[in-house]
Amino acid sequence: MSNNHFYNRDIISIKDFTKEDLEFIFSATNKISSLRPNEKSEFGKGRTLGYIFYEPSTRTRMSFESAMASLGGISIGIFDPKSSSIEKGESLADTIRTMDLYSDIIVLRHPLDGSSRFASELSNNPIINAGSGSEEHPTQAMLDLYTIMKEKNKIDGLSIGVIGDLKYGRTVYSLLYGLANYNVDIHLISPSTLRIRRESIYDVQDKLNIYEYSQIEDVLDKLDVIYVTRIQRERFPDLQEYEKVKGTYTIDDSILSKAKPNVSIMHPMPRTEEISHSIDGTKNAIYFKQAAYGKELRSALLALVLNENPI
Ligand code: NCD
């Protein structure tokens, strides 16, 4: 019996995975990263990844595509709905059914909560949720946790600050659900209108020590990790509300100088004005490393979903 709980499985919510599953994928990521290209290229040979992106993406789509290529497979897909039959009015259901005919695994990003779960009910092949509205982005959280593990050598015992748009940022929810498996202090920093959605963290809040602030200065000297997020302009029902909170936080040299010397600054990217370019060259800025780990983790994930006993 294989202990690979990812084989042939949909990746819809990080809540569907145990701590053991997460640690299994982290160790698979370490193993796959150490393989030679010709060894890696066994896991996806002859297989096709189909992506469907109803929303913009840079890292998620490219890292999945690059990961699939490193496994010897190919990727096909839609990243500009206007160039596909979606523009003619084709439904999500028919688009998924069609991609299911042409691929072995589907990576979906869609503006509606629940979209990936819905797709998984229609598709015979596994669905990977690459962002469902403001609900979840589970593979981002897996790579975020992997990044923390690699950079800090542990997750337990850390004080993790999450700053920015905690209301609409889907990466925040998946990250919190993932962190609920560990013993961490979570410090949430946001304007009052962008606080975490209570109902969404209901089932994990008992497992985490959560503290909330509106100013980062109130907690800065405690933080081992600062996870910065973009204010999600496109998800505001009223753009005047966005204008009020836009530019509220910027992690810059002055903030960094008051933080712990070894603090790690993370960001799922894209960054707009919430991280000053002046800190990009510091040892604390690990957001590009995080994007690089993303390709490695997604390679391991694809290898595990596509093969019963890959590594
Ligand atoms: C994020 C997303 O799409 O949720 N991007 C990503 O996948 N790394 C974050 C964002 O758009 O702000």
py3Dmol code that shows the C-alpha trace and the ligand (Angstrom):
import py3Dmol

protein = """\
ATOM      1  CA  MET A   1       0.000   0.000   0.000  1.00  0.00           C
ATOM      2  CA  SER A   2       1.289   3.405  -0.923  1.00  0.00           C
ATOM      3  CA  ASN A   3       1.416   6.107   1.736  1.00  0.00           C
ATOM      4  CA  ASN A   4       0.954   8.702  -1.002  1.00  0.00           C
ATOM      5  CA  HIS A   5      -2.374  10.270  -0.037  1.00  0.00           C
ATOM      6  CA  PHE A   6      -2.114  12.684  -2.957  1.00  0.00           C
ATOM      7  CA  TYR A   7      -2.393  10.100  -5.729  1.00  0.00           C
ATOM      8  CA  ASN A   8      -5.301  10.887  -8.062  1.00  0.00           C
ATOM      9  CA  ARG A   9      -6.700  13.321  -5.521  1.00  0.00           C
ATOM     10  CA  ASP A  10      -8.272  16.770  -5.997  1.00  0.00           C
ATOM     11  CA  ILE A  11      -6.445  19.629  -4.272  1.00  0.00           C
ATOM     12  CA  ILE A  12      -9.347  21.931  -3.391  1.00  0.00           C
ATOM     13  CA  SER A  13      -8.779  23.092   0.170  1.00  0.00           C
ATOM     14  CA  ILE A  14      -5.761  22.842   2.425  1.00  0.00           C
ATOM     15  CA  LYS A  15      -8.237  21.781   5.116  1.00  0.00           C
ATOM     16  CA  ASP A  16      -8.568  18.448   3.284  1.00  0.00           C
ATOM     17  CA  PHE A  17      -4.977  17.558   4.248  1.00  0.00           C
ATOM     18  CA  THR A  18      -3.487  16.478   7.564  1.00  0.00           C
ATOM     19  CA  LYS A  19      -0.204  17.629   9.046  1.00  0.00           C
ATOM     20  CA  GLU A  20       1.286  14.261   7.997  1.00  0.00           C
ATOM     21  CA  ASP A  21       0.129  14.885   4.412  1.00  0.00           C
ATOM     22  CA  LEU A  22       1.758  18.315   4.451  1.00  0.00           C
ATOM     23  CA  GLU A  23       5.022  16.956   5.832  1.00  0.00           C
ATOM     24  CA  PHE A  24       4.915  14.175   3.273  1.00  0.00           C
ATOM     25  CA  ILE A  25       4.749  16.718   0.472  1.00  0.00           C
ATOM     26  CA  PHE A  26       7.551  18.810   2.002  1.00  0.00           C
ATOM     27  CA  SER A  27       9.840  15.799   2.105  1.00  0.00           C
ATOM     28  CA  ALA A  28       8.811  14.851  -1.461  1.00  0.00           C
ATOM     29  CA  THR A  29       9.722  18.427  -2.461  1.00  0.00           C
ATOM     30  CA  ASN A  30      13.168  18.054  -0.897  1.00  0.00           C
ATOM     31  CA  LYS A  31      13.659  14.751  -2.704  1.00  0.00           C
ATOM     32  CA  ILE A  32      12.476  15.950  -6.088  1.00  0.00           C
ATOM     33  CA  SER A  33      14.642  19.071  -5.848  1.00  0.00           C
ATOM     34  CA  SER A  34      17.698  16.866  -5.425  1.00  0.00           C
ATOM     35  CA  LEU A  35      17.021  14.717  -8.504  1.00  0.00           C
ATOM     36  CA  ARG A  36      18.813  15.078 -11.819  1.00  0.00           C
ATOM     37  CA  PRO A  37      16.706  16.351 -14.747  1.00  0.00           C
ATOM     38  CA  ASN A  38      16.567  12.911 -16.419  1.00  0.00           C
ATOM     39  CA  GLU A  39      15.340  11.314 -13.174  1.00  0.00           C
ATOM     40  CA  LYS A  40      12.658  13.959 -12.667  1.00  0.00           C
ATOM     41  CA  SER A  41      11.379  13.642 -16.185  1.00  0.00           C
ATOM     42  CA  GLU A  42       9.985  10.166 -15.515  1.00  0.00           C
ATOM     43  CA  PHE A  43       7.058  11.413 -13.425  1.00  0.00           C
ATOM     44  CA  GLY A  44       5.130  13.317 -16.046  1.00  0.00           C
ATOM     45  CA  LYS A  45       6.215  11.638 -19.267  1.00  0.00           C
ATOM     46  CA  GLY A  46       3.323  11.411 -21.728  1.00  0.00           C
ATOM     47  CA  ARG A  47       1.010  13.337 -19.371  1.00  0.00           C
ATOM     48  CA  THR A  48      -0.766  16.628 -19.998  1.00  0.00           C
ATOM     49  CA  LEU A  49      -1.600  19.384 -17.547  1.00  0.00           C
ATOM     50  CA  GLY A  50      -4.587  21.510 -18.573  1.00  0.00           C
ATOM     51  CA  TYR A  51      -4.882  24.970 -17.043  1.00  0.00           C
ATOM     52  CA  ILE A  52      -7.895  27.263 -17.095  1.00  0.00           C
ATOM     53  CA  PHE A  53      -7.351  30.737 -15.653  1.00  0.00           C
ATOM     54  CA  TYR A  54     -10.343  33.058 -15.486  1.00  0.00           C
ATOM     55  CA  GLU A  55      -8.210  35.559 -13.537  1.00  0.00           C
ATOM     56  CA  PRO A  56      -4.716  36.926 -14.155  1.00  0.00           C
ATOM     57  CA  SER A  57      -1.691  34.973 -12.956  1.00  0.00           C
ATOM     58  CA  THR A  58       2.054  35.133 -13.358  1.00  0.00           C
ATOM     59  CA  ARG A  59       3.749  32.819 -10.847  1.00  0.00           C
ATOM     60  CA  THR A  60       1.023  30.237 -10.280  1.00  0.00           C
ATOM     61  CA  ARG A  61       0.525  29.421 -13.939  1.00  0.00           C
ATOM     62  CA  MET A  62       4.163  29.682 -14.959  1.00  0.00           C
ATOM     63  CA  SER A  63       5.398  27.616 -12.017  1.00  0.00           C
ATOM     64  CA  PHE A  64       2.859  24.861 -12.741  1.00  0.00           C
ATOM     65  CA  GLU A  65       3.842  24.899 -16.390  1.00  0.00           C
ATOM     66  CA  SER A  66       7.522  24.909 -15.619  1.00  0.00           C
ATOM     67  CA  ALA A  67       7.031  22.162 -13.005  1.00  0.00           C
ATOM     68  CA  MET A  68       5.140  19.987 -15.510  1.00  0.00           C
ATOM     69  CA  ALA A  69       7.905  20.516 -18.084  1.00  0.00           C
ATOM     70  CA  SER A  70      10.532  19.455 -15.530  1.00  0.00           C
ATOM     71  CA  LEU A  71       8.565  16.212 -15.018  1.00  0.00           C
ATOM     72  CA  GLY A  72       8.667  15.512 -18.749  1.00  0.00           C
ATOM     73  CA  GLY A  73       5.021  16.414 -19.340  1.00  0.00           C
ATOM     74  CA  ILE A  74       3.348  19.167 -21.281  1.00  0.00           C
ATOM     75  CA  SER A  75       0.800  21.874 -20.493  1.00  0.00           C
ATOM     76  CA  ILE A  76      -2.081  23.222 -22.551  1.00  0.00           C
ATOM     77  CA  GLY A  77      -4.639  25.758 -21.528  1.00  0.00           C
ATOM     78  CA  ILE A  78      -6.575  28.974 -21.380  1.00  0.00           C
ATOM     79  CA  PHE A  79      -5.104  32.000 -19.659  1.00  0.00           C
ATOM     80  CA  ASP A  80      -7.016  34.612 -21.595  1.00  0.00           C
ATOM     81  CA  PRO A  81     -10.730  33.715 -21.410  1.00  0.00           C
ATOM     82  CA  LYS A  82     -11.393  36.285 -24.166  1.00  0.00           C
ATOM     83  CA  SER A  83      -9.498  34.111 -26.623  1.00  0.00           C
ATOM     84  CA  SER A  84     -11.553  31.012 -25.775  1.00  0.00           C
ATOM     85  CA  SER A  85     -15.200  29.983 -26.147  1.00  0.00           C
ATOM     86  CA  ILE A  86     -15.796  31.376 -22.650  1.00  0.00           C
ATOM     87  CA  GLU A  87     -16.113  34.682 -24.536  1.00  0.00           C
ATOM     88  CA  LYS A  88     -18.937  33.143 -26.610  1.00  0.00           C
ATOM     89  CA  GLY A  89     -20.813  32.275 -23.423  1.00  0.00           C
ATOM     90  CA  GLU A  90     -19.578  28.712 -22.798  1.00  0.00           C
ATOM     91  CA  SER A  91     -20.164  27.670 -19.198  1.00  0.00           C
ATOM     92  CA  LEU A  92     -17.555  26.727 -16.620  1.00  0.00           C
ATOM     93  CA  ALA A  93     -19.039  23.226 -16.578  1.00  0.00           C
ATOM     94  CA  ASP A  94     -18.619  22.700 -20.336  1.00  0.00           C
ATOM     95  CA  THR A  95     -15.130  24.230 -20.274  1.00  0.00           C
ATOM     96  CA  ILE A  96     -14.094  21.825 -17.509  1.00  0.00           C
ATOM     97  CA  ARG A  97     -15.667  18.802 -19.253  1.00  0.00           C
ATOM     98  CA  THR A  98     -13.784  19.678 -22.422  1.00  0.00           C
ATOM     99  CA  MET A  99     -10.436  20.182 -20.731  1.00  0.00           C
ATOM    100  CA  ASP A 100     -10.995  16.878 -18.937  1.00  0.00           C
ATOM    101  CA  LEU A 101     -11.011  15.146 -22.356  1.00  0.00           C
ATOM    102  CA  TYR A 102      -7.654  16.603 -23.338  1.00  0.00           C
ATOM    103  CA  SER A 103      -5.622  16.443 -20.131  1.00  0.00           C
ATOM    104  CA  ASP A 104      -4.688  14.271 -17.149  1.00  0.00           C
ATOM    105  CA  ILE A 105      -4.914  16.958 -14.473  1.00  0.00           C
ATOM    106  CA  ILE A 106      -6.623  20.365 -14.425  1.00  0.00           C
ATOM    107  CA  VAL A 107      -5.369  23.534 -12.719  1.00  0.00           C
ATOM    108  CA  LEU A 108      -8.219  26.036 -12.282  1.00  0.00           C
ATOM    109  CA  ARG A 109      -8.356  29.678 -11.164  1.00  0.00           C
ATOM    110  CA  HIS A 110     -11.778  31.284 -11.023  1.00  0.00           C
ATOM    111  CA  PRO A 111     -13.279  34.375  -9.317  1.00  0.00           C
ATOM    112  CA  LEU A 112     -16.019  32.451  -7.498  1.00  0.00           C
ATOM    113  CA  ASP A 113     -15.719  30.725  -4.130  1.00  0.00           C
ATOM    114  CA  GLY A 114     -16.614  27.064  -4.570  1.00  0.00           C
ATOM    115  CA  SER A 115     -15.586  26.986  -8.243  1.00  0.00           C
ATOM    116  CA  SER A 116     -12.925  24.293  -7.816  1.00  0.00           C
ATOM    117  CA  ARG A 117     -15.148  22.073  -5.695  1.00  0.00           C
ATOM    118  CA  PHE A 118     -17.802  22.381  -8.406  1.00  0.00           C
ATOM    119  CA  ALA A 119     -15.257  21.551 -11.125  1.00  0.00           C
ATOM    120  CA  SER A 120     -14.108  18.481  -9.198  1.00  0.00           C
ATOM    121  CA  GLU A 121     -17.643  17.103  -9.312  1.00  0.00           C
ATOM    122  CA  LEU A 122     -17.623  17.268 -13.123  1.00  0.00           C
ATOM    123  CA  SER A 123     -14.116  16.188 -13.925  1.00  0.00           C
ATOM    124  CA  ASN A 124     -12.858  12.615 -14.011  1.00  0.00           C
ATOM    125  CA  ASN A 125      -9.271  13.722 -13.604  1.00  0.00           C
ATOM    126  CA  PRO A 126      -7.943  15.573 -10.537  1.00  0.00           C
ATOM    127  CA  ILE A 127      -8.586  19.306 -10.126  1.00  0.00           C
ATOM    128  CA  ILE A 128      -6.034  21.589  -8.510  1.00  0.00           C
ATOM    129  CA  ASN A 129      -7.489  24.796  -7.092  1.00  0.00           C
ATOM    130  CA  ALA A 130      -5.169  27.629  -8.169  1.00  0.00           C
ATOM    131  CA  GLY A 131      -7.379  30.260  -6.514  1.00  0.00           C
ATOM    132  CA  SER A 132     -11.147  30.234  -5.931  1.00  0.00           C
ATOM    133  CA  GLY A 133     -12.473  33.753  -5.330  1.00  0.00           C
ATOM    134  CA  SER A 134     -11.439  35.049  -1.934  1.00  0.00           C
ATOM    135  CA  GLU A 135     -11.875  31.572  -0.479  1.00  0.00           C
ATOM    136  CA  GLU A 136      -8.649  29.585  -0.896  1.00  0.00           C
ATOM    137  CA  HIS A 137      -5.392  29.037  -2.759  1.00  0.00           C
ATOM    138  CA  PRO A 138      -4.142  25.778  -1.245  1.00  0.00           C
ATOM    139  CA  THR A 139      -0.965  25.218  -3.265  1.00  0.00           C
ATOM    140  CA  GLN A 140       0.185  28.746  -2.375  1.00  0.00           C
ATOM    141  CA  ALA A 141      -0.173  27.860   1.315  1.00  0.00           C
ATOM    142  CA  MET A 142       1.742  24.613   0.814  1.00  0.00           C
ATOM    143  CA  LEU A 143       4.615  26.528  -0.748  1.00  0.00           C
ATOM    144  CA  ASP A 144       4.388  29.233   1.924  1.00  0.00           C
ATOM    145  CA  LEU A 145       4.678  26.623   4.685  1.00  0.00           C
ATOM    146  CA  TYR A 146       7.505  24.904   2.805  1.00  0.00           C
ATOM    147  CA  THR A 147       9.307  28.265   2.516  1.00  0.00           C
ATOM    148  CA  ILE A 148       8.986  28.887   6.265  1.00  0.00           C
ATOM    149  CA  MET A 149      10.276  25.381   6.967  1.00  0.00           C
ATOM    150  CA  LYS A 150      13.285  25.845   4.661  1.00  0.00           C
ATOM    151  CA  GLU A 151      14.184  29.323   5.835  1.00  0.00           C
ATOM    152  CA  LYS A 152      13.494  28.951   9.565  1.00  0.00           C
ATOM    153  CA  ASN A 153      14.159  25.190   9.905  1.00  0.00           C
ATOM    154  CA  LYS A 154      10.878  24.873  11.803  1.00  0.00           C
ATOM    155  CA  ILE A 155       7.335  26.188  11.970  1.00  0.00           C
ATOM    156  CA  ASP A 156       6.419  25.375  15.594  1.00  0.00           C
ATOM    157  CA  GLY A 157       7.187  28.165  18.025  1.00  0.00           C
ATOM    158  CA  LEU A 158       7.280  30.988  15.473  1.00  0.00           C
ATOM    159  CA  SER A 159       5.473  34.319  15.689  1.00  0.00           C
ATOM    160  CA  ILE A 160       3.962  34.985  12.304  1.00  0.00           C
ATOM    161  CA  GLY A 161       2.568  38.357  11.274  1.00  0.00           C
ATOM    162  CA  VAL A 162       0.118  38.526   8.388  1.00  0.00           C
ATOM    163  CA  ILE A 163      -0.469  42.035   7.120  1.00  0.00           C
ATOM    164  CA  GLY A 164      -2.681  43.704   4.535  1.00  0.00           C
ATOM    165  CA  ASP A 165      -5.925  42.559   2.998  1.00  0.00           C
ATOM    166  CA  LEU A 166      -7.048  39.829   5.352  1.00  0.00           C
ATOM    167  CA  LYS A 167     -10.649  40.049   4.227  1.00  0.00           C
ATOM    168  CA  TYR A 168     -10.333  39.299   0.521  1.00  0.00           C
ATOM    169  CA  GLY A 169      -6.870  37.679   0.312  1.00  0.00           C
ATOM    170  CA  ARG A 170      -7.421  33.972  -0.400  1.00  0.00           C
ATOM    171  CA  THR A 171      -3.785  33.113   0.296  1.00  0.00           C
ATOM    172  CA  VAL A 172      -4.330  34.316   3.870  1.00  0.00           C
ATOM    173  CA  TYR A 173      -7.124  31.799   4.522  1.00  0.00           C
ATOM    174  CA  SER A 174      -5.262  28.820   3.114  1.00  0.00           C
ATOM    175  CA  LEU A 175      -2.163  29.858   5.059  1.00  0.00           C
ATOM    176  CA  LEU A 176      -4.092  30.122   8.346  1.00  0.00           C
ATOM    177  CA  TYR A 177      -5.771  26.740   7.800  1.00  0.00           C
ATOM    178  CA  GLY A 178      -2.353  25.233   7.089  1.00  0.00           C
ATOM    179  CA  LEU A 179      -0.736  26.920  10.114  1.00  0.00           C
ATOM    180  CA  ALA A 180      -3.513  25.518  12.327  1.00  0.00           C
ATOM    181  CA  ASN A 181      -1.544  22.243  12.202  1.00  0.00           C
ATOM    182  CA  TYR A 182       1.346  23.877  14.048  1.00  0.00           C
ATOM    183  CA  ASN A 183       1.958  25.563  17.341  1.00  0.00           C
ATOM    184  CA  VAL A 184       2.348  29.193  16.275  1.00  0.00           C
ATOM    185  CA  ASP A 185       1.295  32.672  17.326  1.00  0.00           C
ATOM    186  CA  ILE A 186      -0.528  34.526  14.575  1.00  0.00           C
ATOM    187  CA  HIS A 187      -0.524  38.319  14.555  1.00  0.00           C
ATOM    188  CA  LEU A 188      -3.020  39.756  12.102  1.00  0.00           C
ATOM    189  CA  ILE A 189      -2.458  43.368  11.050  1.00  0.00           C
ATOM    190  CA  SER A 190      -4.993  45.197   8.866  1.00  0.00           C
ATOM    191  CA  PRO A 191      -7.223  48.254   8.622  1.00  0.00           C
ATOM    192  CA  SER A 192     -10.447  47.610  10.522  1.00  0.00           C
ATOM    193  CA  THR A 193     -12.412  47.242   7.270  1.00  0.00           C
ATOM    194  CA  LEU A 194     -10.086  44.471   6.042  1.00  0.00           C
ATOM    195  CA  ARG A 195     -10.053  42.239   9.111  1.00  0.00           C
ATOM    196  CA  ILE A 196     -10.228  38.475   8.773  1.00  0.00           C
ATOM    197  CA  ARG A 197     -13.700  37.032   7.966  1.00  0.00           C
ATOM    198  CA  ARG A 198     -14.887  35.561  11.264  1.00  0.00           C
ATOM    199  CA  GLU A 199     -16.968  32.785   9.735  1.00  0.00           C
ATOM    200  CA  SER A 200     -14.064  31.576   7.640  1.00  0.00           C
ATOM    201  CA  ILE A 201     -11.685  31.001  10.515  1.00  0.00           C
ATOM    202  CA  TYR A 202     -14.315  29.687  12.892  1.00  0.00           C
ATOM    203  CA  ASP A 203     -13.034  26.112  12.782  1.00  0.00           C
ATOM    204  CA  VAL A 204      -9.332  26.930  13.138  1.00  0.00           C
ATOM    205  CA  GLN A 205      -9.350  29.781  15.621  1.00  0.00           C
ATOM    206  CA  ASP A 206      -9.322  27.404  18.590  1.00  0.00           C
ATOM    207  CA  LYS A 207      -6.149  25.777  17.303  1.00  0.00           C
ATOM    208  CA  LEU A 208      -4.234  29.036  16.833  1.00  0.00           C
ATOM    209  CA  ASN A 209      -3.277  31.883  19.131  1.00  0.00           C
ATOM    210  CA  ILE A 210      -4.607  34.821  17.125  1.00  0.00           C
ATOM    211  CA  TYR A 211      -3.980  38.484  17.968  1.00  0.00           C
ATOM    212  CA  GLU A 212      -5.211  41.452  15.933  1.00  0.00           C
ATOM    213  CA  TYR A 213      -3.773  44.936  15.398  1.00  0.00           C
ATOM    214  CA  SER A 214      -4.205  47.887  13.097  1.00  0.00           C
ATOM    215  CA  GLN A 215      -0.581  49.092  13.357  1.00  0.00           C
ATOM    216  CA  ILE A 216       2.411  46.865  12.643  1.00  0.00           C
ATOM    217  CA  GLU A 217       4.538  48.880  15.093  1.00  0.00           C
ATOM    218  CA  ASP A 218       2.495  47.399  17.946  1.00  0.00           C
ATOM    219  CA  VAL A 219       3.896  43.918  17.324  1.00  0.00           C
ATOM    220  CA  LEU A 220       6.867  44.370  15.002  1.00  0.00           C
ATOM    221  CA  ASP A 221       9.599  43.396  17.488  1.00  0.00           C
ATOM    222  CA  LYS A 222       7.956  40.001  18.162  1.00  0.00           C
ATOM    223  CA  LEU A 223       7.672  38.762  14.583  1.00  0.00           C
ATOM    224  CA  ASP A 224       9.839  36.005  13.041  1.00  0.00           C
ATOM    225  CA  VAL A 225       7.973  36.152   9.738  1.00  0.00           C
ATOM    226  CA  ILE A 226       6.008  38.993   8.155  1.00  0.00           C
ATOM    227  CA  TYR A 227       3.666  37.695   5.441  1.00  0.00           C
ATOM    228  CA  VAL A 228       2.654  40.735   3.411  1.00  0.00           C
ATOM    229  CA  THR A 229      -0.380  40.756   1.122  1.00  0.00           C
ATOM    230  CA  ARG A 230      -1.659  43.014  -1.618  1.00  0.00           C
ATOM    231  CA  ILE A 231      -4.888  44.917  -1.118  1.00  0.00           C
ATOM    232  CA  GLN A 232      -7.193  43.014  -3.495  1.00  0.00           C
ATOM    233  CA  ARG A 233      -8.588  45.950  -5.452  1.00  0.00           C
ATOM    234  CA  GLU A 234     -10.549  43.709  -7.844  1.00  0.00           C
ATOM    235  CA  ARG A 235     -12.585  42.144  -5.018  1.00  0.00           C
ATOM    236  CA  PHE A 236     -13.934  45.354  -3.471  1.00  0.00           C
ATOM    237  CA  PRO A 237     -17.668  45.751  -4.138  1.00  0.00           C
ATOM    238  CA  ASP A 238     -17.116  49.522  -3.856  1.00  0.00           C
ATOM    239  CA  LEU A 239     -13.938  51.117  -5.220  1.00  0.00           C
ATOM    240  CA  GLN A 240     -14.312  54.114  -2.910  1.00  0.00           C
ATOM    241  CA  GLU A 241     -13.705  51.716  -0.045  1.00  0.00           C
ATOM    242  CA  TYR A 242     -10.525  50.563  -1.783  1.00  0.00           C
ATOM    243  CA  GLU A 243      -9.355  54.173  -2.153  1.00  0.00           C
ATOM    244  CA  LYS A 244      -9.670  54.614   1.632  1.00  0.00           C
ATOM    245  CA  VAL A 245      -7.313  51.740   2.482  1.00  0.00           C
ATOM    246  CA  LYS A 246      -4.982  51.799  -0.504  1.00  0.00           C
ATOM    247  CA  GLY A 247      -1.356  52.331   0.474  1.00  0.00           C
ATOM    248  CA  THR A 248      -2.077  51.890   4.183  1.00  0.00           C
ATOM    249  CA  TYR A 249       1.027  49.760   4.785  1.00  0.00           C
ATOM    250  CA  THR A 250       4.473  49.750   3.283  1.00  0.00           C
ATOM    251  CA  ILE A 251       7.250  47.531   4.560  1.00  0.00           C
ATOM    252  CA  ASP A 252      10.303  49.752   4.087  1.00  0.00           C
ATOM    253  CA  ASP A 253      13.753  50.315   5.594  1.00  0.00           C
ATOM    254  CA  SER A 254      12.348  52.129   8.580  1.00  0.00           C
ATOM    255  CA  ILE A 255      10.007  49.214   9.462  1.00  0.00           C
ATOM    256  CA  LEU A 256      12.773  46.688   8.840  1.00  0.00           C
ATOM    257  CA  SER A 257      15.167  48.556  11.149  1.00  0.00           C
ATOM    258  CA  LYS A 258      12.706  48.117  14.040  1.00  0.00           C
ATOM    259  CA  ALA A 259      12.068  44.406  13.383  1.00  0.00           C
ATOM    260  CA  LYS A 260      14.003  41.347  14.612  1.00  0.00           C
ATOM    261  CA  PRO A 261      17.315  41.158  12.706  1.00  0.00           C
ATOM    262  CA  ASN A 262      16.391  37.753  11.262  1.00  0.00           C
ATOM    263  CA  VAL A 263      12.791  38.514  10.369  1.00  0.00           C
ATOM    264  CA  SER A 264      11.744  36.953   7.038  1.00  0.00           C
ATOM    265  CA  ILE A 265       9.576  39.053   4.740  1.00  0.00           C
ATOM    266  CA  MET A 266       7.272  36.927   2.592  1.00  0.00           C
ATOM    267  CA  HIS A 267       4.670  37.841  -0.025  1.00  0.00           C
ATOM    268  CA  PRO A 268       2.667  35.580  -2.354  1.00  0.00           C
ATOM    269  CA  MET A 269       3.164  38.291  -5.011  1.00  0.00           C
ATOM    270  CA  PRO A 270       2.363  40.316  -7.034  1.00  0.00           C
ATOM    271  CA  ARG A 271       3.508  43.149  -4.813  1.00  0.00           C
ATOM    272  CA  THR A 272       2.319  46.660  -5.525  1.00  0.00           C
ATOM    273  CA  GLU A 273       3.226  49.346  -2.994  1.00  0.00           C
ATOM    274  CA  GLU A 274       3.153  47.265   0.193  1.00  0.00           C
ATOM    275  CA  ILE A 275       6.842  46.314   0.038  1.00  0.00           C
ATOM    276  CA  SER A 276       9.392  48.964  -0.824  1.00  0.00           C
ATOM    277  CA  HIS A 277      11.863  47.931  -3.551  1.00  0.00           C
ATOM    278  CA  SER A 278      14.631  49.187  -1.281  1.00  0.00           C
ATOM    279  CA  ILE A 279      14.401  46.028   0.836  1.00  0.00           C
ATOM    280  CA  ASP A 280      14.595  43.585  -2.094  1.00  0.00           C
ATOM    281  CA  GLY A 281      18.350  43.166  -1.668  1.00  0.00           C
ATOM    282  CA  THR A 282      18.267  42.504   2.079  1.00  0.00           C
ATOM    283  CA  LYS A 283      18.666  39.002   3.549  1.00  0.00           C
ATOM    284  CA  ASN A 284      15.199  39.415   5.062  1.00  0.00           C
ATOM    285  CA  ALA A 285      13.409  39.658   1.715  1.00  0.00           C
ATOM    286  CA  ILE A 286      12.598  36.071   0.728  1.00  0.00           C
ATOM    287  CA  TYR A 287       9.633  36.587  -1.616  1.00  0.00           C
ATOM    288  CA  PHE A 288      11.530  35.662  -4.772  1.00  0.00           C
ATOM    289  CA  LYS A 289      12.970  32.583  -3.059  1.00  0.00           C
ATOM    290  CA  GLN A 290       9.385  31.763  -2.075  1.00  0.00           C
ATOM    291  CA  ALA A 291       8.363  31.946  -5.749  1.00  0.00           C
ATOM    292  CA  ALA A 292      11.267  29.614  -6.604  1.00  0.00           C
ATOM    293  CA  TYR A 293      10.207  27.115  -3.927  1.00  0.00           C
ATOM    294  CA  GLY A 294       6.768  27.294  -5.542  1.00  0.00           C
ATOM    295  CA  LYS A 295       8.023  25.551  -8.655  1.00  0.00           C
ATOM    296  CA  GLU A 296       9.736  22.830  -6.597  1.00  0.00           C
ATOM    297  CA  LEU A 297       6.707  22.211  -4.420  1.00  0.00           C
ATOM    298  CA  ARG A 298       4.358  22.114  -7.408  1.00  0.00           C
ATOM    299  CA  SER A 299       6.688  19.643  -9.153  1.00  0.00           C
ATOM    300  CA  ALA A 300       6.420  17.349  -6.139  1.00  0.00           C
ATOM    301  CA  LEU A 301       2.656  17.846  -5.943  1.00  0.00           C
ATOM    302  CA  LEU A 302       2.149  17.003  -9.626  1.00  0.00           C
ATOM    303  CA  ALA A 303       4.436  13.966  -9.312  1.00  0.00           C
ATOM    304  CA  LEU A 304       2.421  12.761  -6.301  1.00  0.00           C
ATOM    305  CA  VAL A 305      -1.000  13.341  -7.856  1.00  0.00           C
ATOM    306  CA  LEU A 306      -0.015  11.714 -11.163  1.00  0.00           C
ATOM    307  CA  ASN A 307       1.867   8.678  -9.802  1.00  0.00           C
ATOM    308  CA  GLU A 308       1.079   6.211  -7.058  1.00  0.00           C
ATOM    309  CA  ASN A 309       4.680   5.660  -5.972  1.00  0.00           C
ATOM    310  CA  PRO A 310       6.747   8.415  -7.537  1.00  0.00           C
ATOM    311  CA  ILE A 311       9.569   9.182  -5.156  1.00  0.00           C
TER     312      ILE A 311
END
"""
ligand_1 = """\
12
NCD
C -2.174 35.661 -5.205
C -3.558 35.259 -5.657
O -3.824 35.110 -6.857
O -4.363 35.030 -4.750
N -1.212 35.476 -6.170
C -0.564 34.271 -6.266
O -1.102 33.308 -6.726
N 0.680 34.178 -5.818
C -2.082 36.931 -4.466
C -2.625 38.205 -5.064
O -3.169 38.222 -6.171
O -2.490 39.231 -4.392
"""
view = py3Dmol.view(width=600, height=400)
view.addModel(protein, "pdb")
view.setStyle({"model": 0}, {"cartoon": {"style": "trace"}})
view.addModel(ligand_1, "xyz")
view.setStyle({"model": 1}, {"stick": {}})
view.zoomTo()
view.show()
